[in-house]
Amino acid sequence: MTGESGGLLGRLRTEGPDMPEALSRVAEAILADPERAAHLSILDLADHAGTSAATVTRFSRMLGFRGYANLRVAVATETGRAEQARWDTDISGDTAPGAPLTDVLAVVAAANTRAIQDTAAGLDVAAVDRLATAIATAGRVEIFGLGSSGTAGSEMAFRLERIRVPVRYRADTHTALTNAALLRGGDVAIALSHSGRTREPIEVLAEAADHGALTAAVTSYPRSPLAEIADIVFTPSVYETTFRLAALSTLHSQLLILDLIYVAVAQRTFERTEEALRLTARAVDAHRVPDKPLSRKRGRAKA
């Protein structure tokens, strides 16, 4: 499996609660004050988390680092980037029912900005390149997702279809499964699920994999069942706020990933894409209101 992505701190927020207790405490210690954690020795961090240096080392390797020194550099890099961007708005979560909309706007905008920035920082562009190249030459592309993830999947299908990619978005599980069964080598299947634990996307991607299609998952949990069966995994970051649970907040990060894949496909099919966009724009041009709409004078009603 290749292509795991997502900002480190975003991963810790998402995966930390599901880690074994000792490892979860290390994640909590880092997230409580990432800037401070980036300057702690392995013994100091272990003491702060109420665990051992061996556990911190195991925690680092579980995240894909060779050791604690590499983890500490990654935390320092990410906190430095956050400081440079001046992400100083409190997005810890609380939006009171009576809060002014200007305050709510600041919280929501900051949360979306942080999620998009973290997603971009951790995105594996080599994985994007691999998937885009496969889509550009695929005989068929199947996309499946439910709920908010389905909204992102539907948008991706619309974009790819506009540039002559043989793609379909499936909202019905039975239809998705039967079409996944018709895929073969050279085809592509993409499944989206925030949790990566929803049964239907897992079944669809497994069916596609059984028939030789290249499979990609977009999920916030890189060690979820959906990610485990995918050839390529993209991990969007997410920030919860009041009234916007994680599953409802991941859409912007998902769309960032899919948008980059779409642009990469367009690059690889430039001439075909350019012609398709020109033809489709011309086809709907007559339905656009002119820049200077005709004046319409209303006559006075006669008595």
C-alpha positions in Angstrom: 0.0 0.0 0.0 1.4 3.4 -0.9 0.5 7.0 -0.7 -0.5 7.6 2.9 -0.9 11.3 3.4 -2.0 13.9 6.0 -0.3 16.4 8.3 1.3 14.8 11.3 -0.7 16.7 13.9 -3.8 16.1 12.0 -3.1 12.4 12.1 -2.5 12.5 15.8 -5.8 14.2 16.4 -7.6 11.7 14.2 -5.8 8.4 15.2 -4.7 9.2 18.7 -8.0 8.3 20.5 -7.9 4.9 18.8 -4.3 4.0 19.7 -3.4 1.8 22.7 -3.6 3.7 25.9 0.2 4.3 26.4 0.6 5.4 22.8 -2.5 7.6 23.0 -1.0 9.4 26.0 2.1 10.3 23.9 -0.2 11.7 21.2 -2.0 13.7 23.8 1.2 15.1 25.2 2.4 16.3 21.8 -1.0 17.8 20.8 -1.3 19.6 24.2 1.7 21.8 23.3 3.3 20.8 19.9 5.9 23.6 20.0 7.1 22.6 23.5 7.0 18.9 22.6 9.3 19.6 19.6 12.1 20.6 22.1 11.7 17.8 24.6 14.1 14.9 24.9 12.7 11.4 24.5 12.9 11.0 28.3 11.2 14.3 29.0 8.3 13.5 26.6 8.0 10.0 28.1 7.8 11.5 31.6 5.3 14.1 30.4 3.1 11.4 28.9 3.5 9.1 31.9 5.1 6.3 29.9 8.5 5.0 28.9 11.2 6.0 26.4 10.6 2.6 24.7 7.0 3.5 24.2 7.8 6.8 22.6 10.2 5.0 20.2 7.5 2.5 19.4 5.0 5.4 18.9 7.5 7.1 16.5 8.0 4.0 14.4 4.3 3.3 14.3 3.9 6.7 12.6 6.5 5.7 10.0 9.6 7.5 11.5 12.9 5.8 12.1 13.0 7.1 15.6 12.1 9.8 18.0 14.6 12.3 16.5 12.8 12.2 13.2 9.4 12.6 14.8 10.6 15.6 16.8 11.9 17.2 13.5 8.5 16.6 11.9 6.6 18.2 14.8 9.0 21.2 14.8 8.5 21.6 11.1 4.8 21.5 11.3 4.5 23.9 14.3 6.9 26.3 12.5 4.7 26.3 9.4 1.6 27.0 11.6 3.3 29.9 13.2 4.4 31.3 9.9 0.8 31.2 8.6 -0.4 32.9 11.8 -3.1 30.5 12.5 -4.0 32.2 15.8 -7.7 31.8 15.7 -9.0 29.4 18.4 -10.6 26.4 16.6 -10.6 24.1 19.6 -14.3 23.5 19.1 -16.7 25.6 21.0 -19.3 27.7 19.2 -21.9 28.8 21.6 -25.5 28.8 20.3 -25.7 32.6 20.7 -22.3 33.4 19.4 -22.2 36.3 16.8 -21.9 35.0 13.2 -18.7 37.0 12.8 -17.1 34.8 15.5 -18.6 31.7 14.0 -17.2 32.6 10.6 -13.7 33.0 12.1 -13.9 29.6 13.7 -15.2 27.8 10.6 -12.8 29.6 8.3 -9.8 28.8 10.5 -10.8 25.2 10.9 -11.2 24.7 7.1 -7.9 26.5 6.5 -6.0 24.4 9.0 -7.4 21.2 7.6 -6.6 22.1 4.0 -3.1 23.3 4.9 -2.3 20.1 6.9 -3.7 18.0 4.1 -1.6 19.7 1.5 1.5 19.5 3.7 1.2 15.7 4.0 -0.1 14.9 0.6 2.0 12.3 -1.3 2.4 13.8 -4.7 4.0 10.6 -6.0 0.8 8.8 -5.2 -1.2 11.5 -6.9 1.0 11.0 -10.0 0.5 7.3 -10.0 -3.3 7.5 -9.7 -3.7 10.3 -12.2 -1.6 8.4 -14.8 -3.8 5.3 -14.3 -7.0 7.4 -14.6 -5.8 9.0 -17.8 -5.5 5.7 -19.5 -8.2 3.7 -17.7 -10.9 1.9 -19.6 -13.3 2.6 -16.7 -13.2 4.5 -13.5 -15.7 3.8 -10.7 -16.1 6.2 -7.7 -18.2 5.3 -4.6 -19.0 7.1 -1.4 -21.9 7.7 1.0 -23.1 10.8 2.8 -20.7 13.7 2.7 -18.1 11.5 1.1 -20.5 10.8 -1.6 -20.8 14.5 -2.3 -17.0 14.7 -2.9 -17.1 11.6 -5.1 -20.0 12.9 -7.2 -18.1 16.2 -7.8 -15.0 14.3 -8.8 -16.9 12.2 -11.3 -18.5 15.3 -12.8 -15.1 16.9 -13.3 -13.5 13.8 -14.9 -16.6 13.2 -17.1 -16.2 16.7 -18.4 -12.8 15.9 -19.8 -13.8 12.6 -21.4 -12.7 10.2 -18.7 -15.0 7.1 -18.7 -16.1 7.5 -15.1 -19.2 6.8 -13.1 -20.1 7.8 -9.5 -22.3 5.2 -7.8 -24.5 6.1 -4.9 -26.3 2.8 -4.8 -24.4 -0.1 -3.2 -25.8 -2.9 -5.4 -25.0 -0.9 -8.5 -21.6 -0.1 -7.3 -20.8 -3.8 -6.4 -22.1 -5.1 -9.8 -20.0 -2.5 -11.7 -17.0 -3.2 -9.5 -17.3 -6.8 -10.5 -16.9 -5.8 -14.2 -13.7 -4.0 -13.7 -10.4 -5.5 -14.7 -6.7 -4.7 -15.0 -6.1 -1.2 -16.2 -9.3 0.1 -14.6 -9.5 2.2 -11.5 -11.8 2.2 -8.4 -11.9 5.0 -5.8 -13.8 4.8 -2.5 -14.3 7.6 -0.1 -15.1 7.2 3.6 -14.1 9.5 6.5 -13.9 6.6 9.0 -12.8 4.0 6.6 -15.0 1.6 8.6 -18.3 1.9 6.7 -19.1 -1.5 5.3 -20.3 -0.5 1.8 -17.2 1.3 0.5 -15.0 -1.5 1.9 -17.1 -4.1 0.0 -17.0 -2.1 -3.2 -13.2 -1.6 -3.1 -12.6 -5.2 -2.2 -14.7 -6.3 -5.2 -12.8 -4.0 -7.5 -9.5 -5.3 -6.2 -10.5 -8.9 -6.7 -10.9 -8.2 -10.4 -7.5 -6.5 -10.8 -8.4 -2.8 -10.8 -6.1 -0.3 -9.2 -7.8 0.8 -6.0 -7.6 4.1 -4.1 -9.1 5.1 -0.8 -9.7 8.6 0.6 -10.1 8.2 4.4 -9.0 10.1 7.5 -7.8 6.9 9.1 -4.8 5.4 7.2 -4.9 2.1 9.2 -8.7 1.6 8.7 -10.1 -1.5 7.0 -10.7 0.6 3.8 -7.1 1.8 3.7 -5.8 -1.7 4.3 -7.3 -3.1 1.1 -6.4 -0.1 -1.1 -3.3 0.2 -3.4 -3.2 4.0 -2.8 -4.4 5.8 0.3 -5.0 9.6 0.7 -5.6 10.9 4.2 -7.4 14.2 4.5 -6.9 16.2 7.7 -10.0 17.4 9.6 -10.8 19.8 12.5 -14.0 19.5 14.4 -15.9 22.4 15.7 -19.3 22.7 17.4 -22.1 21.4 15.2 -19.5 20.2 12.6 -18.4 16.7 13.5 -15.4 15.2 11.8 -17.4 13.4 9.2 -19.1 16.7 8.3 -15.8 18.7 8.3 -13.7 16.6 6.0 -15.3 17.6 2.8 -13.0 20.5 2.0 -9.9 18.4 2.6 -11.3 15.6 0.4 -12.0 18.0 -2.4 -8.5 19.4 -2.2 -7.1 15.9 -2.8 -9.6 15.1 -5.6 -9.0 18.5 -7.2 -5.3 17.9 -7.4 -5.9 14.5 -8.9 -8.3 16.0 -11.5 -5.8 18.6 -12.5 -3.0 16.0 -12.8 -5.3 13.9 -15.1 -6.0 17.0 -17.2 -2.3 17.7 -17.5 -1.7 14.1 -18.8 -4.5 14.4 -21.3 -4.0 18.1 -22.3 -5.1 18.1 -25.9 -8.1 15.9 -25.2 -9.0 18.0 -22.1 -8.6 21.3 -23.9 -11.0 20.2 -26.7 -13.5 18.7 -24.3 -13.6 21.9 -22.1 -14.1 24.0 -25.2 -16.9 21.9 -26.6 -18.7 21.6 -23.3 -18.5 25.3 -22.5 -19.9 26.1 -26.0 -22.7 23.6 -25.5 -24.1 25.4 -22.5 -23.2 28.9 -23.6 -26.7 29.7 -24.9 -28.1 29.2 -21.4 -26.0 31.9 -19.9 -27.6 35.3 -19.2 -25.9 38.0 -21.4 -23.5 40.4 -19.7 -26.0 43.3 -20.5 -29.4 41.8 -20.0 -32.2 43.2 -22.1 -34.1 46.0 -20.3 -37.6 45.1 -19.4 -40.0 47.9 -18.8 -43.0 47.2 -16.8 -46.1 48.8 -18.2 -48.5 50.4 -15.7 -51.7 48.5 -15.2 -54.6 50.2 -16.7 -57.6 51.0 -14.5 
